[in-house]
Amino acid sequence: MLEQRLQPGMRFAISGPATWVALGCQLVKVEGERPTGRLQTGLFGTEPSFDANSRGCFHLDHEWLVDGAGGTRVGKVLEGQTWFRVGEKLGFGFYRAGLLTFYFLFRPGRAGLLDIALPPMDGRLLSVSAVFDEEHVLFSTLVEKGGRERASLFLVGSDGGLVASLSGSPEESECLSSVEGKALLGGRILCAAEQGLLSLHVDRKSKTIGEGTFFTDTEPFVQGGARLLPGPGGSVYVVTERRVSQLSLA
């Protein structure tokens, strides 16, 4: 796989000094430009179902979600229908069975899946994303039904409870226009928009998410859908096709 050019469906995940490269069911661990490990995983559609954090690689072994760092079986899932992502402190995923959607939360290094009550995905899933901080996951989806698209954001706490959510047409607001381009910093949601970084307002009492404050001076460095990564000291990295910028927010 390492001699191949980039191909559609190929995914990458960084784990400390190593990079995991996935194509189909094959996972290869690369360190110092040399393969040092191999695993197999299941698929979600045509996408390799895996992710990694600094501890190691998480993957699927038939109906099991496996923590590759120690080979621990984290919990049972549905083979061929499971999507998940993992952060340093939390992991999140779901699987679909017919019209039902089952969501779960887990903690890296521990066995067990915590069931989460979120609305089912009503329609064909077009895009999905999850980003983490130490105590939250922000889960974003875009589905299509009857020719209409609907985007949703769900902020979930480490106890599995829903903190806040927002759903609507992608044209309704800047924060729904793209599934990608969001980051969490201590429960604070940042969104990449054409006008610059947008800090979303989270009302924990009403459990709603709304547009908050634009950092208009960040506009030259940000574009809609750009990838956002938390940086040190409350900063954020903005990754576009042409550059990586580190922005400090007051």
C-alpha positions as CSV (number, residue, x, y, z in Angstrom):
1,M,0.0,0.0,0.0
2,L,2.8,2.4,0.8
3,E,4.1,2.5,-2.8
4,Q,0.6,3.4,-4.1
5,R,-0.6,6.9,-5.0
6,L,-3.4,8.5,-3.0
7,Q,-6.6,6.8,-3.9
8,P,-10.3,7.6,-3.2
9,G,-11.4,6.1,0.1
10,M,-7.9,6.2,1.6
11,R,-7.8,7.6,5.2
12,F,-5.1,8.6,7.6
13,A,-4.9,9.0,11.4
14,I,-2.0,10.1,13.6
15,S,-1.0,8.3,16.8
16,G,2.0,10.0,18.4
17,P,5.0,9.4,16.2
18,A,3.1,6.9,14.0
19,T,0.7,7.4,11.1
20,W,-2.0,4.8,10.4
21,V,-2.9,4.5,6.7
22,A,-6.2,2.8,5.7
23,L,-7.4,1.5,2.3
24,G,-10.4,-0.8,2.3
25,C,-10.1,-3.2,5.2
26,Q,-6.3,-2.9,5.4
27,L,-4.6,-0.7,8.1
28,V,-0.8,-0.1,8.0
29,K,1.1,1.6,10.8
30,V,4.0,3.8,9.4
31,E,6.9,5.1,11.5
32,G,9.9,6.8,10.0
33,E,8.5,6.0,6.5
34,R,8.6,2.3,7.2
35,P,5.6,0.0,8.0
36,T,5.8,-1.3,11.5
37,G,2.4,-2.9,12.0
38,R,-0.7,-4.1,10.2
39,L,-4.3,-4.6,11.2
40,Q,-7.6,-5.3,9.5
41,T,-10.9,-3.5,10.1
42,G,-14.5,-3.4,9.0
43,L,-16.1,-0.9,6.7
44,F,-18.8,1.7,7.0
45,G,-20.1,1.7,3.5
46,T,-16.9,1.8,1.5
47,E,-15.0,3.8,4.2
48,P,-12.5,2.1,6.5
49,S,-14.0,2.2,10.0
50,F,-11.1,3.1,12.3
51,D,-9.5,6.0,14.1
52,A,-6.5,6.8,16.3
53,N,-5.4,8.9,19.3
54,S,-2.0,9.2,21.0
55,R,-2.5,5.8,22.6
56,G,-3.0,3.8,19.5
57,C,-5.4,2.7,16.8
58,F,-9.1,1.7,17.3
59,H,-10.7,-0.6,14.7
60,L,-13.4,-3.1,14.1
61,D,-13.1,-6.9,14.4
62,H,-16.3,-8.2,13.0
63,E,-18.9,-7.2,15.6
64,W,-16.4,-5.8,18.1
65,L,-14.9,-2.3,18.6
66,V,-11.3,-3.0,19.6
67,D,-8.8,-0.8,21.3
68,G,-5.7,-1.7,19.4
69,A,-3.3,-0.4,22.1
70,G,-4.0,-3.4,24.3
71,G,-6.3,-5.5,22.1
72,T,-9.2,-4.8,24.5
73,R,-12.7,-5.4,23.2
74,V,-14.5,-2.1,24.0
75,G,-18.0,-3.3,23.1
76,K,-20.3,-5.0,20.6
77,V,-21.4,-3.1,17.5
78,L,-23.1,-4.0,14.2
79,E,-20.8,-5.3,11.6
80,G,-20.7,-3.3,8.4
81,Q,-22.9,-0.5,9.8
82,T,-20.7,1.1,12.4
83,W,-19.1,4.6,12.3
84,F,-17.0,6.0,15.1
85,R,-14.3,8.5,16.0
86,V,-12.0,8.8,19.0
87,G,-10.4,11.7,21.0
88,E,-7.9,11.6,23.8
89,K,-10.5,11.2,26.6
90,L,-13.7,10.2,24.7
91,G,-14.9,8.2,21.8
92,F,-18.2,8.4,20.0
93,G,-20.0,6.4,17.3
94,F,-23.2,4.9,16.0
95,Y,-24.6,2.0,14.0
96,R,-27.8,1.8,12.0
97,A,-30.2,-1.1,11.8
98,G,-33.1,-0.4,9.4
99,L,-34.8,2.8,10.5
100,L,-33.1,2.7,13.9
101,T,-29.9,4.5,14.9
102,F,-28.0,3.4,18.0
103,Y,-25.5,6.0,19.4
104,F,-22.7,5.2,21.9
105,L,-20.0,6.9,23.9
106,F,-16.8,5.2,25.3
107,R,-13.6,6.1,27.1
108,P,-10.3,5.0,25.6
109,G,-8.5,2.6,27.9
110,R,-11.8,1.2,29.3
111,A,-14.2,-1.5,28.2
112,G,-17.9,-0.7,27.8
113,L,-20.2,1.4,25.6
114,L,-22.5,4.0,27.0
115,D,-25.8,4.2,25.1
116,I,-26.9,7.8,24.1
117,A,-30.4,9.0,23.4
118,L,-30.3,11.1,20.2
119,P,-32.8,11.5,17.4
120,P,-32.6,8.8,14.7
121,M,-31.2,9.8,11.3
122,D,-34.2,10.3,9.1
123,G,-33.0,9.8,5.6
124,R,-29.8,9.0,3.6
125,L,-26.6,10.0,5.4
126,L,-24.5,12.3,3.2
127,S,-21.8,13.4,5.6
128,V,-20.8,12.9,9.3
129,S,-18.2,14.3,11.7
130,A,-17.3,14.3,15.4
131,V,-14.8,16.4,17.3
132,F,-13.8,16.3,20.9
133,D,-12.5,18.1,23.9
134,E,-11.9,16.5,27.3
135,E,-15.5,16.5,28.4
136,H,-17.6,16.8,25.2
137,V,-18.2,15.6,21.7
138,L,-19.7,17.6,18.9
139,F,-21.5,15.3,16.5
140,S,-22.5,16.8,13.1
141,T,-24.6,15.2,10.3
142,L,-26.1,15.9,6.9
143,V,-28.9,13.7,5.7
144,E,-31.2,13.8,2.6
145,K,-34.8,12.8,2.4
146,G,-37.2,13.5,-0.4
147,G,-34.7,15.8,-2.2
148,R,-34.3,18.0,0.9
149,E,-31.1,18.2,3.0
150,R,-31.1,18.6,6.8
151,A,-28.1,19.4,8.9
152,S,-27.8,18.7,12.7
153,L,-25.3,19.5,15.5
154,F,-25.4,17.7,18.8
155,L,-23.2,18.7,21.7
156,V,-22.9,15.7,24.1
157,G,-21.3,15.6,27.5
158,S,-19.0,12.9,28.9
159,D,-21.9,11.5,30.9
160,G,-23.8,10.8,27.6
161,G,-26.3,13.6,28.2
162,L,-27.3,16.0,25.4
163,V,-26.0,19.5,26.3
164,A,-27.5,21.3,23.3
165,S,-28.5,20.8,19.6
166,L,-29.4,22.6,16.4
167,S,-31.1,21.3,13.3
168,G,-32.2,22.8,10.0
169,S,-31.5,23.4,6.4
170,P,-27.8,23.9,5.5
171,E,-28.9,27.3,3.9
172,E,-30.4,28.5,7.2
173,S,-27.2,29.5,9.0
174,E,-23.5,29.6,8.6
175,C,-22.9,26.9,11.2
176,L,-25.1,24.4,9.3
177,S,-23.6,25.0,5.9
178,S,-20.8,22.4,6.3
179,V,-20.5,19.3,8.4
180,E,-16.7,19.8,8.6
181,G,-14.9,22.9,9.9
182,K,-15.7,22.8,13.6
183,A,-13.7,22.5,16.8
184,L,-14.3,22.2,20.5
185,L,-12.3,24.2,23.1
186,G,-13.5,23.6,26.6
187,G,-17.2,23.2,25.6
188,R,-16.9,26.2,23.3
189,I,-17.8,25.5,19.6
190,L,-15.8,27.2,16.9
191,C,-17.0,27.1,13.3
192,A,-15.1,28.0,10.1
193,A,-17.1,30.5,7.9
194,E,-16.3,32.6,4.9
195,Q,-16.3,35.7,7.2
196,G,-13.8,34.2,9.6
197,L,-14.1,32.1,12.7
198,L,-17.5,32.0,14.3
199,S,-18.0,31.2,18.0
200,L,-21.4,29.5,18.5
201,H,-23.6,30.3,21.5
202,V,-24.6,27.3,23.6
203,D,-27.6,27.8,25.9
204,R,-27.4,24.9,28.3
205,K,-30.7,25.8,30.0
206,S,-32.8,25.6,26.7
207,K,-30.4,23.0,25.2
208,T,-30.0,25.1,22.0
209,I,-27.1,26.1,19.8
210,G,-27.1,29.4,17.9
211,E,-24.8,31.7,16.1
212,G,-22.7,33.8,18.4
213,T,-19.7,36.0,17.7
214,F,-17.7,36.5,14.5
215,F,-13.9,37.0,14.8
216,T,-13.8,39.2,11.7
217,D,-10.1,39.8,11.9
218,T,-9.6,36.1,11.2
219,E,-11.3,36.3,7.8
220,P,-8.0,36.4,5.8
221,F,-7.0,33.0,7.3
222,V,-10.3,31.1,7.2
223,Q,-12.6,29.7,4.6
224,G,-15.9,27.9,4.9
225,G,-15.4,24.2,5.7
226,A,-11.7,24.6,6.6
227,R,-10.5,22.1,9.2
228,L,-10.1,23.4,12.7
229,L,-7.8,21.8,15.3
230,P,-7.4,22.9,18.9
231,G,-4.0,24.3,19.7
232,P,-2.1,25.2,22.9
233,G,-3.1,28.0,25.1
234,G,-6.6,28.3,23.7
235,S,-5.4,28.8,20.2
236,V,-6.8,27.0,17.1
237,Y,-5.1,25.7,13.9
238,V,-6.9,26.5,10.7
239,V,-6.1,24.0,7.9
240,T,-6.9,24.9,4.3
241,E,-5.7,23.5,1.0
242,R,-2.9,26.0,0.8
243,R,-1.7,26.7,4.4
244,V,-1.9,26.0,8.1
245,S,-2.5,29.0,10.4
246,Q,-2.4,29.2,14.2
247,L,-4.8,31.8,15.5
248,S,-5.0,33.0,19.1
249,L,-8.5,34.1,20.2
250,A,-9.1,36.8,22.8
